[in-house]
Amino acid sequence: MRPLALALALAHALAGCGGAQLVDCDAVAAEQDACMDDASLAACRAANDECEAAGAGEVLVLESCPLQFSCSLPRTTDLPQ
């Protein structure tokens, strides 16, 4: 299994997008067949929807079996310097 390599490849493929950085759930399912079930596929699509609705953020692929997905929403405030 290569979950870290998959996550890095997805991050590089999505870099530079102006909006939400979504994941191709079907490609992840094909690559990680043993760790992707119907619930994981639904969670992937839900994370994509959440990030897209927020207009930004990145879908995170958590290294687990079955795979888990989450939307990292962008920061709304800047940290003090």
N, CA, C and O atoms as a Tinker XYZ file with bonds, in Angstrom:
   324  protein
     1  N      0.833000   -1.185000    0.000000    73     2
     2  CA     0.000000    0.000000    0.000000    64     1     3
     3  C      0.878000    1.249000    0.000000    63     2     4     5
     4  O      1.955000    1.267000    0.597000    81     3
     5  N      0.409000    2.272000   -0.666000    73     3     6
     6  CA     1.174000    3.507000   -0.763000    64     5     7
     7  C      0.298000    4.717000   -0.431000    63     6     8     9
     8  O      0.175000    5.620000   -1.259000    81     7
     9  N     -0.311000    4.760000    0.751000    73     7    10
    10  CA    -1.208000    5.880000    1.037000    64     9    11
    11  C     -0.496000    7.225000    1.082000    63    10    12    13
    12  O     -1.055000    8.230000    0.643000    81    11
    13  N      0.729000    7.262000    1.604000    73    11    14
    14  CA     1.448000    8.530000    1.663000    64    13    15
    15  C      1.795000    9.017000    0.263000    63    14    16    17
    16  O      1.659000   10.203000   -0.039000    81    15
    17  N      2.243000    8.103000   -0.590000    73    15    18
    18  CA     2.567000    8.471000   -1.967000    64    17    19
    19  C      1.316000    8.965000   -2.688000    63    18    20    21
    20  O      1.379000    9.921000   -3.460000    81    19
    21  N      0.184000    8.315000   -2.437000    73    19    22
    22  CA    -1.072000    8.739000   -3.050000    64    21    23
    23  C     -1.451000   10.134000   -2.571000    63    22    24    25
    24  O     -1.839000   10.977000   -3.380000    81    23
    25  N     -1.345000   10.391000   -1.275000    73    23    26
    26  CA    -1.686000   11.700000   -0.724000    64    25    27
    27  C     -0.783000   12.781000   -1.302000    63    26    28    29
    28  O     -1.254000   13.869000   -1.634000    81    27
    29  N      0.508000   12.494000   -1.426000    73    27    30
    30  CA     1.433000   13.473000   -1.993000    64    29    31
    31  C      1.135000   13.736000   -3.457000    63    30    32    33
    32  O      1.178000   14.882000   -3.905000    81    31
    33  N      0.836000   12.689000   -4.202000    73    31    34
    34  CA     0.517000   12.853000   -5.621000    64    33    35
    35  C     -0.751000   13.687000   -5.792000    63    34    36    37
    36  O     -0.823000   14.546000   -6.671000    81    35
    37  N     -1.745000   13.430000   -4.950000    73    35    38
    38  CA    -2.977000   14.209000   -5.022000    64    37    39
    39  C     -2.718000   15.665000   -4.670000    63    38    40    41
    40  O     -3.271000   16.565000   -5.302000    81    39
    41  N     -1.886000   15.901000   -3.673000    73    39    42
    42  CA    -1.572000   17.271000   -3.263000    64    41    43
    43  C     -0.864000   18.020000   -4.388000    63    42    44    45
    44  O     -1.163000   19.186000   -4.648000    81    43
    45  N      0.079000   17.344000   -5.057000    73    43    46
    46  CA     0.787000   17.992000   -6.165000    64    45    47
    47  C     -0.139000   18.238000   -7.345000    63    46    48    49
    48  O     -0.043000   19.273000   -8.004000    81    47
    49  N     -1.022000   17.310000   -7.613000    73    47    50
    50  CA    -1.938000   17.460000   -8.742000    64    49    51
    51  C     -2.921000   18.600000   -8.510000    63    50    52    53
    52  O     -3.371000   19.248000   -9.454000    81    51
    53  N     -3.246000   18.837000   -7.249000    73    51    54
    54  CA    -4.234000   19.855000   -6.932000    64    53    55
    55  C     -3.629000   21.208000   -6.593000    63    54    56    57
    56  O     -4.362000   22.183000   -6.426000    81    55
    57  N     -2.322000   21.287000   -6.491000    73    55    58
    58  CA    -1.671000   22.547000   -6.111000    64    57    59
    59  C     -1.965000   23.619000   -7.142000    63    58    60    61
    60  O     -1.986000   23.360000   -8.346000    81    59
    61  N     -2.189000   24.814000   -6.656000    73    59    62
    62  CA    -2.405000   25.934000   -7.537000    64    61    63
    63  C     -3.851000   26.173000   -7.918000    63    62    64    65
    64  O     -4.136000   27.125000   -8.645000    81    63
    65  N     -4.769000   25.350000   -7.456000    73    63    66
    66  CA    -6.173000   25.573000   -7.746000    64    65    67
    67  C     -6.663000   26.766000   -6.949000    63    66    68    69
    68  O     -6.305000   26.916000   -5.780000    81    67
    69  N     -7.472000   27.614000   -7.555000    73    67    70
    70  CA    -7.958000   28.801000   -6.884000    64    69    71
    71  C     -9.036000   28.509000   -5.871000    63    70    72    73
    72  O     -9.171000   29.255000   -4.902000    81    71
    73  N     -9.805000   27.464000   -6.049000    73    71    74
    74  CA   -10.899000   27.164000   -5.139000    64    73    75
    75  C    -10.565000   25.976000   -4.266000    63    74    76    77
    76  O     -9.417000   25.770000   -3.870000    81    75
    77  N    -11.584000   25.206000   -3.978000    73    75    78
    78  CA   -11.410000   24.023000   -3.145000    64    77    79
    79  C    -10.515000   23.011000   -3.857000    63    78    80    81
    80  O    -10.582000   22.851000   -5.075000    81    79
    81  N     -9.689000   22.342000   -3.087000    73    79    82
    82  CA    -8.815000   21.305000   -3.635000    64    81    83
    83  C     -9.486000   19.963000   -3.381000    63    82    84    85
    84  O     -9.413000   19.413000   -2.282000    81    83
    85  N    -10.140000   19.445000   -4.417000    73    83    86
    86  CA   -10.938000   18.239000   -4.299000    64    85    87
    87  C    -10.122000   16.999000   -4.655000    63    86    88    89
    88  O     -9.042000   17.087000   -5.239000    81    87
    89  N    -10.665000   15.857000   -4.291000    73    87    90
    90  CA   -10.030000   14.568000   -4.540000    64    89    91
    91  C    -10.873000   13.798000   -5.553000    63    90    92    93
    92  O    -12.102000   13.835000   -5.491000    81    91
    93  N    -10.233000   13.113000   -6.469000    73    91    94
    94  CA   -10.937000   12.224000   -7.402000    64    93    95
    95  C    -11.227000   10.927000   -6.654000    63    94    96    97
    96  O    -10.382000   10.033000   -6.597000    81    95
    97  N    -12.414000   10.831000   -6.088000    73    95    98
    98  CA   -12.770000    9.695000   -5.233000    64    97    99
    99  C    -12.679000    8.363000   -5.969000    63    98   100   101
   100  O    -12.275000    7.358000   -5.383000    81    99
   101  N    -13.052000    8.349000   -7.249000    73    99   102
   102  CA   -12.998000    7.103000   -8.009000    64   101   103
   103  C    -11.555000    6.646000   -8.233000    63   102   104   105
   104  O    -11.271000    5.449000   -8.210000    81   103
   105  N    -10.639000    7.604000   -8.450000    73   103   106
   106  CA    -9.225000    7.256000   -8.621000    64   105   107
   107  C     -8.646000    6.719000   -7.320000    63   106   108   109
   108  O     -7.872000    5.761000   -7.331000    81   107
   109  N     -9.019000    7.332000   -6.199000    73   107   110
   110  CA    -8.548000    6.851000   -4.902000    64   109   111
   111  C     -9.082000    5.444000   -4.664000    63   110   112   113
   112  O     -8.355000    4.577000   -4.180000    81   111
   113  N    -10.338000    5.216000   -4.998000    73   111   114
   114  CA   -10.940000    3.896000   -4.811000    64   113   115
   115  C    -10.222000    2.844000   -5.649000    63   114   116   117
   116  O    -10.009000    1.721000   -5.192000    81   115
   117  N     -9.851000    3.206000   -6.870000    73   115   118
   118  CA    -9.148000    2.260000   -7.738000    64   117   119
   119  C     -7.749000    1.960000   -7.208000    63   118   120   121
   120  O     -7.284000    0.823000   -7.276000    81   119
   121  N     -7.076000    2.991000   -6.676000    73   119   122
   122  CA    -5.710000    2.829000   -6.170000    64   121   123
   123  C     -5.685000    2.088000   -4.832000    63   122   124   125
   124  O     -4.779000    1.295000   -4.575000    81   123
   125  N     -6.660000    2.345000   -4.000000    73   123   126
   126  CA    -6.682000    1.797000   -2.639000    64   125   127
   127  C     -7.875000    0.861000   -2.444000    63   126   128   129
   128  O     -8.588000    0.964000   -1.446000    81   127
   129  N     -8.089000   -0.030000   -3.372000    73   127   130
   130  CA    -9.255000   -0.909000   -3.387000    64   129   131
   131  C     -9.473000   -1.637000   -2.067000    63   130   132   133
   132  O    -10.608000   -1.744000   -1.603000    81   131
   133  N     -8.412000   -2.135000   -1.461000    73   131   134
   134  CA    -8.551000   -2.923000   -0.238000    64   133   135
   135  C     -9.026000   -2.079000    0.946000    63   134   136   137
   136  O     -9.635000   -2.607000    1.877000    81   135
   137  N     -8.751000   -0.771000    0.918000    73   135   138
   138  CA    -9.106000    0.087000    2.047000    64   137   139
   139  C    -10.231000    1.069000    1.725000    63   138   140   141
   140  O    -10.483000    1.996000    2.494000    81   139
   141  N    -10.897000    0.873000    0.608000    73   139   142
   142  CA   -11.980000    1.781000    0.231000    64   141   143
   143  C    -13.266000    0.978000    0.140000    63   142   144   145
   144  O    -13.403000    0.107000   -0.719000    81   143
   145  N    -14.210000    1.273000    1.029000    73   143   146
   146  CA   -15.506000    0.605000    0.974000    64   145   147
   147  C    -16.578000    1.639000    0.626000    63   146   148   149
   148  O    -16.261000    2.802000    0.375000    81   147
   149  N    -17.836000    1.220000    0.609000    73   147   150
   150  CA   -18.919000    2.128000    0.226000    64   149   151
   151  C    -19.011000    3.330000    1.162000    63   150   152   153
   152  O    -19.261000    4.449000    0.714000    81   151
   153  N    -18.807000    3.102000    2.469000    73   151   154
   154  CA   -18.865000    4.204000    3.432000    64   153   155
   155  C    -17.723000    5.189000    3.196000    63   154   156   157
   156  O    -17.921000    6.399000    3.299000    81   155
   157  N    -16.524000    4.681000    2.880000    73   155   158
   158  CA   -15.383000    5.553000    2.605000    64   157   159
   159  C    -15.612000    6.367000    1.335000    63   158   160   161
   160  O    -15.276000    7.550000    1.283000    81   159
   161  N    -16.175000    5.740000    0.327000    73   159   162
   162  CA   -16.462000    6.445000   -0.919000    64   161   163
   163  C    -17.482000    7.565000   -0.667000    63   162   164   165
   164  O    -17.344000    8.667000   -1.199000    81   163
   165  N    -18.491000    7.279000    0.136000    73   163   166
   166  CA   -19.483000    8.304000    0.481000    64   165   167
   167  C    -18.836000    9.429000    1.282000    63   166   168   169
   168  O    -19.151000   10.600000    1.069000    81   167
   169  N    -17.929000    9.083000    2.206000    73   167   170
   170  CA   -17.226000   10.094000    3.008000    64   169   171
   171  C    -16.333000   10.961000    2.124000    63   170   172   173
   172  O    -16.222000   12.164000    2.357000    81   171
   173  N    -15.702000   10.375000    1.123000    73   171   174
   174  CA   -14.868000   11.121000    0.183000    64   173   175
   175  C    -15.715000   12.139000   -0.572000    63   174   176   177
   176  O    -15.342000   13.307000   -0.688000    81   175
   177  N    -16.839000   11.695000   -1.075000    73   175   178
   178  CA   -17.718000   12.597000   -1.820000    64   177   179
   179  C    -18.286000   13.689000   -0.914000    63   178   180   181
   180  O    -18.435000   14.833000   -1.343000    81   179
   181  N    -18.600000   13.346000    0.326000    73   179   182
   182  CA   -19.113000   14.343000    1.280000    64   181   183
   183  C    -18.046000   15.385000    1.605000    63   182   184   185
   184  O    -18.355000   16.571000    1.719000    81   183
   185  N    -16.787000   14.951000    1.755000    73   183   186
   186  CA   -15.690000   15.888000    2.019000    64   185   187
   187  C    -15.498000   16.816000    0.823000    63   186   188   189
   188  O    -15.256000   18.010000    1.003000    81   187
   189  N    -15.602000   16.285000   -0.396000    73   187   190
   190  CA   -15.529000   17.122000   -1.595000    64   189   191
   191  C    -16.646000   18.171000   -1.586000    63   190   192   193
   192  O    -16.408000   19.343000   -1.877000    81   191
   193  N    -17.859000   17.739000   -1.252000    73   191   194
   194  CA   -18.995000   18.663000   -1.213000    64   193   195
   195  C    -18.780000   19.744000   -0.164000    63   194   196   197
   196  O    -19.067000   20.917000   -0.406000    81   195
   197  N    -18.269000   19.346000    1.016000    73   195   198
   198  CA   -18.034000   20.295000    2.101000    64   197   199
   199  C    -17.000000   21.346000    1.693000    63   198   200   201
   200  O    -17.209000   22.540000    1.912000    81   199
   201  N    -15.902000   20.913000    1.109000    73   199   202
   202  CA   -14.864000   21.852000    0.678000    64   201   203
   203  C    -15.367000   22.749000   -0.445000    63   202   204   205
   204  O    -15.090000   23.948000   -0.458000    81   203
   205  N    -16.097000   22.177000   -1.374000    73   203   206
   206  CA   -16.616000   22.964000   -2.494000    64   205   207
   207  C    -17.615000   24.004000   -2.000000    63   206   208   209
   208  O    -17.606000   25.141000   -2.473000    81   207
   209  N    -18.476000   23.631000   -1.056000    73   207   210
   210  CA   -19.461000   24.563000   -0.514000    64   209   211
   211  C    -18.776000   25.709000    0.232000    63   210   212   213
   212  O    -19.257000   26.841000    0.215000    81   211
   213  N    -17.651000   25.409000    0.884000    73   211   214
   214  CA   -16.908000   26.432000    1.609000    64   213   215
   215  C    -16.128000   27.330000    0.655000    63   214   216   217
   216  O    -15.704000   28.421000    1.034000    81   215
   217  N    -15.940000   26.878000   -0.571000    73   215   218
   218  CA   -15.231000   27.667000   -1.566000    64   217   219
   219  C    -13.727000   27.544000   -1.493000    63   218   220   221
   220  O    -13.024000   28.140000   -2.309000    81   219
   221  N    -13.223000   26.805000   -0.560000    73   219   222
   222  CA   -11.776000   26.621000   -0.407000    64   221   223
   223  C    -11.549000   25.479000    0.563000    63   222   224   225
   224  O    -12.489000   24.844000    1.041000    81   223
   225  N    -10.291000   25.235000    0.838000    73   223   226
   226  CA    -9.944000   24.112000    1.702000    64   225   227
   227  C     -9.392000   22.976000    0.875000    63   226   228   229
   228  O     -9.387000   23.025000   -0.355000    81   227
   229  N     -8.940000   21.978000    1.546000    73   227   230
   230  CA    -8.326000   20.828000    0.891000    64   229   231
   231  C     -8.921000   19.565000    1.475000    63   230   232   233
   232  O     -9.076000   19.449000    2.691000    81   231
   233  N     -9.256000   18.615000    0.608000    73   231   234
   234  CA    -9.744000   17.333000    1.086000    64   233   235
   235  C     -8.538000   16.528000    1.545000    63   234   236   237
   236  O     -7.616000   16.270000    0.772000    81   235
   237  N     -8.558000   16.139000    2.798000    73   235   238
   238  CA    -7.468000   15.360000    3.365000    64   237   239
   239  C     -7.815000   13.882000    3.307000    63   238   240   241
   240  O     -8.938000   13.487000    3.623000    81   239
   241  N     -6.846000   13.064000    2.903000    73   239   242
   242  CA    -7.002000   11.614000    2.889000    64   241   243
   243  C     -6.238000   11.098000    4.095000    63   242   244   245
   244  O     -5.009000   11.155000    4.133000    81   243
   245  N     -6.970000   10.594000    5.081000    73   243   246
   246  CA    -6.347000   10.095000    6.297000    64   245   247
   247  C     -5.877000    8.667000    6.084000    63   246   248   249
   248  O     -6.611000    7.835000    5.552000    81   247
   249  N     -4.660000    8.392000    6.498000    73   247   250
   250  CA    -4.074000    7.068000    6.295000    64   249   251
   251  C     -4.667000    6.090000    7.292000    63   250   252   253
   252  O     -4.213000    5.999000    8.432000    81   251
   253  N     -5.662000    5.374000    6.866000    73   251   254
   254  CA    -6.310000    4.372000    7.692000    64   253   255
   255  C     -6.922000    3.343000    6.762000    63   254   256   257
   256  O     -6.957000    3.535000    5.547000    81   255
   257  N     -7.392000    2.281000    7.321000    73   255   258
   258  CA    -8.052000    1.250000    6.523000    64   257   259
   259  C     -9.294000    0.813000    7.287000    63   258   260   261
   260  O     -9.171000    0.114000    8.293000    81   259
   261  N    -10.498000    1.206000    6.839000    73   259   262
   262  CA   -10.795000    1.884000    5.586000    64   261   263
   263  C    -10.347000    3.346000    5.603000    63   262   264   265
   264  O    -10.185000    3.955000    6.660000    81   263
   265  N    -10.153000    3.890000    4.395000    73   263   266
   266  CA    -9.730000    5.278000    4.267000    64   265   267
   267  C    -10.774000    6.215000    4.855000    63   266   268   269
   268  O    -11.970000    5.926000    4.835000    81   267
   269  N    -10.303000    7.340000    5.377000    73   267   270
   270  CA   -11.184000    8.377000    5.903000    64   269   271
   271  C    -10.835000    9.692000    5.222000    63   270   272   273
   272  O     -9.704000    9.891000    4.779000    81   271
   273  N    -11.806000   10.580000    5.144000    73   271   274
   274  CA   -11.632000   11.842000    4.435000    64   273   275
   275  C    -12.170000   12.978000    5.290000    63   274   276   277
   276  O    -13.105000   12.806000    6.071000    81   275
   277  N    -11.559000   14.137000    5.122000    73   275   278
   278  CA   -11.990000   15.313000    5.854000    64   277   279
   279  C    -11.659000   16.543000    5.025000    63   278   280   281
   280  O    -10.732000   16.529000    4.215000    81   279
   281  N    -12.418000   17.598000    5.233000    73   279   282
   282  CA   -12.154000   18.865000    4.554000    64   281   283
   283  C    -11.452000   19.789000    5.529000    63   282   284   285
   284  O    -11.979000   20.077000    6.603000    81   283
   285  N    -10.266000   20.255000    5.164000    73   283   286
   286  CA    -9.573000   21.245000    5.987000    64   285   287
   287  C    -10.018000   22.604000    5.483000    63   286   288   289
   288  O     -9.613000   23.049000    4.409000    81   287
   289  N    -10.842000   23.245000    6.259000    73   287   290
   290  CA   -11.347000   24.550000    5.861000    64   289   291
   291  C    -10.252000   25.587000    6.024000    63   290   292   293
   292  O     -9.414000   25.462000    6.917000    81   291
   293  N    -10.241000   26.598000    5.188000    73   291   294
   294  CA    -9.191000   27.617000    5.268000    64   293   295
   295  C     -9.334000   28.452000    6.539000    63   294   296   297
   296  O    -10.424000   28.577000    7.097000    81   295
   297  N     -8.216000   29.020000    6.983000    73   295   298
   298  CA    -8.248000   29.931000    8.128000    64   297   299
   299  C     -9.014000   31.182000    7.736000    63   298   300   301
   300  O     -8.888000   31.667000    6.612000    81   299
   301  N     -9.803000   31.701000    8.658000    73   299   302
   302  CA   -10.549000   32.919000    8.371000    64   301   303
   303  C     -9.892000   34.142000    9.002000    63   302   304   305
   304  O    -10.259000   35.274000    8.685000    81   303
   305  N     -8.935000   33.928000    9.885000    73   303   306
   306  CA    -8.238000   35.048000   10.504000    64   305   307
   307  C     -6.745000   34.809000   10.412000    63   306   308   309
   308  O     -6.290000   33.666000   10.361000    81   307
   309  N     -5.991000   35.885000   10.392000    73   307   310
   310  CA    -4.538000   35.783000   10.366000    64   309   311
   311  C     -4.021000   35.720000   11.790000    63   310   312   313
   312  O     -4.597000   36.325000   12.694000    81   311
   313  N     -2.959000   35.002000   11.985000    73   311   314
   314  CA    -2.325000   34.931000   13.296000    64   313   315
   315  C     -1.530000   36.222000   13.547000    63   314   316   317
   316  O     -0.950000   36.774000   12.612000    81   315
   317  N     -1.496000   36.705000   14.786000    73   315   318
   318  CA    -0.709000   37.891000   15.056000    64   317   319
   319  C      0.776000   37.622000   14.833000    63   318   320   321
   320  O      1.268000   36.515000   15.049000    81   319
   321  N      1.474000   38.667000   14.395000    73   319   322
   322  CA     2.910000   38.490000   14.115000    64   321   323
   323  C      3.762000   39.045000   15.201000    63   322   324
   324  O      4.989000   38.976000   15.120000    81   323
